[in-house]
Amino acid sequence: MSETDKEEERKPVQRVSVTETRLKISEDGTRGVLLGKKCQDCGQTFFGAPQFCLKCTSANLKPVELTGEGVVTTYTIVRQAPPGWQGDVPYLLATVRIPEGPHIASEVVDCPEEDLKVGLAVELTMRVGGTDKNGKEIVIYKWRPRPS
Ligand SMILES: [Zn+2]
């Protein structure tokens, strides 16, 4: 092993976004911004990176950063996790409407089951959900109750 390889080993664990078209993270992976695209023809905003506007089919879309907070519109308690799920079971899954319009589904963390309800104000938070094939920690976007 060369000196260079040893240098590599001393570096802190690197983190990567679970989906680079949906979540941009800070270098240490503790802060994140949700990404979307806004149609320049009809004004509709989408989560992620669609090739065409899903409302008017225009290809004139501009990348935008989305507000990292919103309101729960639907939720469910998942007792049977999908294959590959590495978190706790049961867990809380909610669809959240953000001010720009898109609905974004993800796990709700730091929230007792009985506190989750339609209309609950939540904010974006980051969690590590496993490691990729290069040993980098995968950062996933989650929701948590917004402090009142
Ligand atoms: Zn459009």
Boltz pocket constraint, residues with backbone or C-beta under 6 A from the ligand:
constraints:
  - pocket:
      binder: B
      contacts: [[A, 39], [A, 40], [A, 41], [A, 42], [A, 43], [A, 44], [A, 53], [A, 54], [A, 55], [A, 56], [A, 57], [A, 58]]
      max_distance: 6.0
